[in-house]
């Protein structure tokens, strides 16, 4: 007889046009949770899927009528970050599993290994296979260098977070532009587990509505790279401007005809380029701050279907 855990577990799953993978995914995830926990809930966040994903979810529930399952239907496509925030806000579990997609390239037993690791005093435990886009690797490298966080940001497949971590992150900001960065900056103890994928996996997991804008926003909010870049550009252009002034003064004193028209034009063009670059950084800062301060609606939900 298997003794089930008494901890109430929530599993939040991001769904967007996943009719090819959602059935097997739900079967594996719900099977592991049902085998290991007395009480659990599954929350599927339907991010305006245009296929049969929702129908397949309901069919799965009909095969397992004892499961507690909710479908959060978003009004329109809003991306994985916003959609997962809606799902996490609906979760009531003591611990919450976050699955950003419905692709499984790991052994099902890894789910309980992650949970057991969290029971050793970690509020956030994530795992990944190390695969990511080249652009994502660059982003992680820059972020880890300039953010000053205790933990290094890495590519993740899924994670478990405690209720304390959820409350801590929600107290830090009303809007959460990038959950992973918020978790890494919340100050709670966390751990990372690496696994070897069980099959070839070419479908990258990042499904952000605008991944480049999200990356830029994360760098602005959680690192000082924008400040350093603007500071370096400012000093470089100040140095070049002083050099050009000295150049003009010298040729004026010596009575040498001014022949460096091309050089001066290049310098002026470079100065304007640096000025606009600094202004672009400032504008990005202002847009992020404005969004965080004045944007009260985090997501738009069409309906929540609680089926059990």
Backbone torsions as a table, in degrees:
resi	resn	phi	psi	omega
1	UNK	NA	128.7	-179.3
2	UNK	-89.9	124.7	177.2
3	UNK	-81.4	120.5	-177.7
4	UNK	-86.5	148.9	177.2
5	UNK	-69.2	143.0	179.9
6	UNK	-89.2	-7.2	178.8
7	UNK	-65.3	134.7	176.6
8	UNK	-81.4	122.9	-174.6
9	UNK	-113.9	136.3	171.1
10	UNK	-113.0	140.7	174.9
11	UNK	-121.8	114.4	-179.9
12	UNK	-101.7	124.3	-173.2
13	UNK	-122.6	128.9	178.0
14	UNK	-85.5	128.2	-177.5
15	UNK	-124.5	122.4	172.0
16	UNK	-150.2	104.7	-180.0
17	UNK	51.8	55.1	-174.9
18	UNK	-115.0	33.8	-175.8
19	UNK	-63.8	-22.7	-178.4
20	UNK	-79.7	-20.5	-173.5
21	UNK	-123.9	-15.5	-170.5
22	UNK	-67.6	-34.9	-177.3
23	UNK	-63.9	-52.4	179.2
24	UNK	-63.6	-38.0	-179.2
25	UNK	-62.5	-49.3	-180.0
26	UNK	-62.9	-38.3	180.0
27	UNK	-61.5	-42.7	-179.0
28	UNK	-72.1	-49.0	-176.6
29	UNK	-63.8	-48.7	-179.3
30	UNK	-65.6	-33.7	178.1
31	UNK	-63.5	-44.7	178.7
32	UNK	-64.0	-44.8	-178.8
33	UNK	-66.3	-41.7	-179.2
34	UNK	-66.0	-33.7	-179.5
35	UNK	-75.4	-26.0	-169.6
36	UNK	-109.6	-20.7	-173.5
37	UNK	-128.1	143.7	176.4
38	UNK	-70.9	-39.2	-177.7
39	UNK	-131.0	132.1	176.6
40	UNK	-156.3	159.7	175.4
41	UNK	-134.4	150.6	176.7
42	UNK	-119.3	127.1	179.1
43	UNK	-117.6	114.8	177.6
44	UNK	-100.3	120.3	178.8
45	UNK	-95.6	107.4	-178.1
46	UNK	-87.0	101.5	-176.3
47	UNK	-87.2	68.2	176.7
48	UNK	53.5	48.7	177.9
49	UNK	-65.6	139.7	-178.6
50	UNK	-103.4	4.2	-177.9
51	UNK	-111.8	-153.4	-176.1
52	UNK	-96.3	23.4	-177.3
53	UNK	-58.2	-46.9	-178.4
54	UNK	-64.0	-41.0	178.7
55	UNK	-61.6	-40.1	-179.9
56	UNK	-67.6	-37.1	178.0
57	UNK	-62.0	-44.7	179.9
58	UNK	-66.2	-38.4	177.0
59	UNK	-62.4	-39.4	177.3
60	UNK	-62.3	-41.3	-179.9
61	UNK	-66.8	-35.5	177.9
62	UNK	-62.6	-29.5	177.7
63	UNK	-79.0	-19.8	-179.6
64	UNK	-133.2	74.2	-173.4
65	UNK	-66.8	-13.5	-178.8
66	UNK	-85.4	-5.7	-179.5
67	UNK	-79.8	149.4	172.5
68	UNK	-99.0	115.6	-175.0
69	UNK	-136.9	135.1	177.7
70	UNK	-121.9	143.9	175.4
71	UNK	-117.2	114.7	176.8
72	UNK	-95.0	109.1	-178.8
73	UNK	-94.3	116.4	177.5
74	UNK	-81.7	149.9	-175.2
75	UNK	-66.7	-33.6	179.4
76	UNK	-154.8	169.9	-178.8
77	UNK	-63.8	125.0	-176.8
78	UNK	-128.2	-1.4	176.4
79	UNK	90.1	161.8	-171.7
80	UNK	-66.7	-37.2	-176.7
81	UNK	-64.9	-50.9	180.0
82	UNK	-66.6	-41.0	-178.9
83	UNK	-62.7	-43.6	-179.6
84	UNK	-67.1	-32.0	175.4
85	UNK	-62.3	-40.0	177.3
86	UNK	-63.5	-40.5	179.3
87	UNK	-68.4	-41.3	-179.2
88	UNK	-67.1	-36.8	177.3
89	UNK	-64.5	-24.9	179.4
90	UNK	-87.2	-15.1	-176.3
91	UNK	-76.6	144.0	-179.8
92	UNK	-120.3	5.8	-176.6
93	UNK	-71.5	157.8	174.2
94	UNK	-68.1	-33.2	173.8
95	UNK	-130.1	147.4	-176.8
96	UNK	-126.4	124.5	170.3
97	UNK	-85.2	136.3	176.7
98	UNK	-114.4	120.9	175.9
99	UNK	-119.2	111.8	-175.5
100	UNK	-80.6	-8.6	175.1
101	UNK	-156.5	-178.3	-175.5
102	UNK	-113.6	33.8	178.1
103	UNK	-106.3	126.3	179.2
104	UNK	-114.2	114.2	174.7
105	UNK	-121.8	28.4	-179.4
106	UNK	-135.3	162.0	176.8
107	UNK	-69.9	136.6	-179.0
108	UNK	-55.3	-29.9	179.8
109	UNK	-62.9	-17.5	179.5
110	UNK	-64.4	-27.9	179.5
111	UNK	-60.9	-45.3	179.6
112	UNK	-73.9	-29.4	175.2
113	UNK	-63.4	-39.5	177.4
114	UNK	-66.0	-42.3	177.7
115	UNK	-62.6	-46.1	179.7
116	UNK	-60.2	-36.2	178.2
117	UNK	-66.0	-38.4	178.9
118	UNK	-65.5	-28.8	179.1
119	UNK	-71.4	-9.1	178.8
120	UNK	-90.7	14.0	174.4
121	UNK	108.4	16.3	-179.4
122	UNK	-108.5	127.4	178.8
123	UNK	-79.2	-24.2	179.9
124	UNK	-135.9	123.5	176.0
125	UNK	-130.5	123.0	179.5
126	UNK	-122.4	162.2	177.2
127	UNK	-144.1	155.1	-179.3
128	UNK	-160.5	167.2	-179.9
129	UNK	-103.3	4.2	176.5
130	UNK	85.4	-3.7	-178.4
131	UNK	-86.6	136.4	177.4
132	UNK	-165.0	164.1	176.6
133	UNK	-64.0	157.8	175.0
134	UNK	-61.3	-41.4	179.0
135	UNK	-63.0	-36.2	178.4
136	UNK	-67.3	-38.2	177.9
137	UNK	-63.2	-40.9	176.5
138	UNK	-62.2	-43.2	179.6
139	UNK	-61.2	-47.5	179.7
140	UNK	-60.2	-41.0	-179.4
141	UNK	-62.8	-46.0	179.9
142	UNK	-66.8	-44.7	-178.5
143	UNK	-60.3	-48.7	-176.8
144	UNK	-65.2	-29.8	-178.8
145	UNK	-74.9	-36.3	-171.8
146	UNK	-110.1	-4.9	-177.0
147	UNK	-82.9	-30.2	-179.6
148	UNK	74.9	18.2	179.3
149	UNK	-78.9	158.7	-178.9
150	UNK	-70.1	-33.4	-176.7
151	UNK	-109.4	149.1	179.9
152	UNK	-88.3	129.7	178.6
153	UNK	-67.6	133.9	-177.6
154	UNK	-137.5	166.5	174.3
155	UNK	-70.1	134.2	-176.0
156	UNK	-127.4	148.6	176.2
157	UNK	-97.3	-49.6	173.8
158	UNK	-155.2	170.3	-178.0
159	UNK	-151.5	165.1	171.5
160	UNK	-123.2	138.6	-179.6
161	UNK	-131.2	144.4	179.9
162	UNK	-82.4	164.5	177.0
163	UNK	-63.5	-33.1	177.9
164	UNK	-64.3	-39.3	178.8
165	UNK	-66.0	-40.3	178.5
166	UNK	-62.0	-45.2	179.7
167	UNK	-64.7	-39.0	179.7
168	UNK	-63.3	-46.0	-179.2
169	UNK	-64.9	-41.5	179.1
170	UNK	-65.6	-29.6	178.2
171	UNK	-76.3	-19.9	-179.3
172	UNK	-78.9	-32.3	-176.7
173	UNK	-160.2	144.1	175.3
174	UNK	-69.5	-44.9	179.6
175	UNK	-103.0	137.6	-178.8
176	UNK	-116.1	97.5	-176.4
177	UNK	-71.6	-28.3	-177.7
178	UNK	-150.8	103.0	-173.4
179	UNK	-57.6	-44.9	-175.3
180	UNK	-59.1	-44.2	179.5
181	UNK	-64.7	-37.7	178.3
182	UNK	-64.3	-41.2	178.6
183	UNK	-62.7	-41.5	-177.7
184	UNK	-71.0	-17.3	-178.2
185	UNK	-108.7	6.0	-175.8
186	UNK	-82.7	-10.5	175.3
187	UNK	87.0	-1.5	179.6
188	UNK	-88.6	161.9	-176.7
189	UNK	-73.2	133.4	-178.7
190	UNK	-141.7	164.0	-178.4
191	UNK	-144.5	159.9	-179.0
192	UNK	-129.7	133.1	178.7
193	UNK	-118.0	131.4	-179.7
194	UNK	-102.7	141.8	178.2
195	UNK	-135.7	158.2	175.5
196	UNK	-91.8	126.2	-178.6
197	UNK	-62.7	144.8	-177.8
198	UNK	-83.0	-14.9	-179.1
199	UNK	-150.7	167.0	177.2
200	UNK	-60.0	136.1	-175.2
201	UNK	-137.0	98.8	-179.5
202	UNK	-104.4	-4.9	-179.0
203	UNK	-89.5	100.7	-178.6
204	UNK	-65.2	146.0	-168.6
205	UNK	-86.1	-14.7	-176.4
206	UNK	-74.2	116.0	-177.3
207	UNK	-123.7	40.6	-177.5
208	UNK	-69.4	149.1	178.1
209	UNK	-60.5	-40.6	175.5
210	UNK	-144.4	86.1	-172.4
211	UNK	-60.4	-35.2	-178.0
212	UNK	-70.9	-39.1	177.3
213	UNK	-67.3	-38.8	177.5
214	UNK	-64.0	-41.7	178.2
215	UNK	-62.8	-44.2	-179.9
216	UNK	-64.7	-42.2	177.8
217	UNK	-61.6	-41.0	179.6
218	UNK	-64.2	-41.1	178.6
219	UNK	-65.5	-36.8	179.2
220	UNK	-68.5	-43.0	-174.7
221	UNK	-78.1	-39.2	-168.3
222	UNK	-113.0	7.2	177.2
223	UNK	-142.8	168.7	179.1
224	UNK	-107.5	20.6	-176.8
225	UNK	-65.9	-37.6	-179.9
226	UNK	-63.5	-41.7	178.2
227	UNK	-63.3	-43.1	-178.6
228	UNK	-67.0	-39.9	179.1
229	UNK	-63.6	-46.2	179.5
230	UNK	-64.0	-37.2	179.5
231	UNK	-66.8	-42.6	179.3
232	UNK	-64.0	-45.0	178.7
233	UNK	-61.2	-39.2	180.0
234	UNK	-63.5	-46.2	-179.1
235	UNK	-67.4	-38.7	179.1
236	UNK	-62.3	-45.9	-178.7
237	UNK	-70.8	-32.0	174.5
238	UNK	-64.2	-42.2	179.1
239	UNK	-63.9	-44.7	180.0
240	UNK	-66.5	-36.6	178.3
241	UNK	-65.7	-43.2	176.7
242	UNK	-63.1	-38.7	177.6
243	UNK	-62.4	-41.4	179.8
244	UNK	-67.1	-35.8	177.5
245	UNK	-64.8	-44.9	177.7
246	UNK	-61.5	-39.5	179.2
247	UNK	-61.0	-45.5	-179.9
248	UNK	-65.4	-41.6	-179.8
249	UNK	-63.2	-43.1	-178.5
250	UNK	-63.7	-47.3	-178.0
251	UNK	-69.8	-24.3	177.3
252	UNK	-72.9	-42.8	-179.5
253	UNK	-65.8	-41.3	-178.3
254	UNK	-79.8	-6.7	179.5
255	UNK	70.4	23.0	179.7
256	UNK	-83.5	131.9	178.4
257	UNK	-58.2	141.2	179.7
258	UNK	-75.6	109.8	-178.5
259	UNK	-112.5	-5.7	-174.6
260	UNK	-87.9	44.6	-178.0
261	UNK	-62.2	-45.1	-178.8
262	UNK	-63.1	-43.8	179.3
263	UNK	-61.5	-42.2	-180.0
264	UNK	-64.6	-39.8	179.3
265	UNK	-65.1	-39.6	177.3
266	UNK	-62.7	-42.0	179.9
267	UNK	-63.4	-44.9	179.8
268	UNK	-63.5	-40.7	178.1
269	UNK	-62.8	-41.9	177.7
270	UNK	-63.8	-37.1	179.1
271	UNK	-64.3	-44.2	178.3
272	UNK	-64.9	-38.0	178.2
273	UNK	-61.0	-47.0	179.6
274	UNK	-63.9	-38.9	179.2
275	UNK	-61.4	-45.5	179.7
276	UNK	-67.7	-33.0	177.3
277	UNK	-63.9	-44.3	177.9
278	UNK	-64.0	-41.5	178.5
279	UNK	-63.1	-37.5	178.3
280	UNK	-62.8	-40.0	178.3
281	UNK	-65.2	-42.9	179.1
282	UNK	-62.7	-43.1	179.4
283	UNK	-62.1	-39.8	178.4
284	UNK	-63.7	-44.3	175.8
285	UNK	-55.5	-48.1	-177.4
286	UNK	-64.6	-38.8	-179.8
287	UNK	-67.1	-39.8	178.7
288	UNK	-65.6	-46.0	-179.7
289	UNK	-63.0	-41.6	179.0
290	UNK	-62.2	-43.5	179.5
291	UNK	-63.3	-41.1	-178.7
292	UNK	-70.5	-32.9	-175.7
293	UNK	-83.6	-42.1	-169.8
294	UNK	-104.6	-14.5	-179.6
295	UNK	-84.2	103.8	-176.4
296	UNK	-87.8	-28.7	-177.2
297	UNK	-92.9	111.9	-177.6
298	UNK	-76.6	-35.5	-177.0
299	UNK	-155.5	164.4	-179.7
300	UNK	-116.4	114.9	-178.9
301	UNK	-104.7	132.3	176.7
302	UNK	-82.5	-45.7	179.7
303	UNK	-165.6	160.4	174.7
304	UNK	-125.4	120.6	-178.3
305	UNK	-107.1	111.6	176.8
306	UNK	-98.6	114.1	-174.7
307	UNK	-122.0	130.6	175.8
308	UNK	-156.7	NA	NA
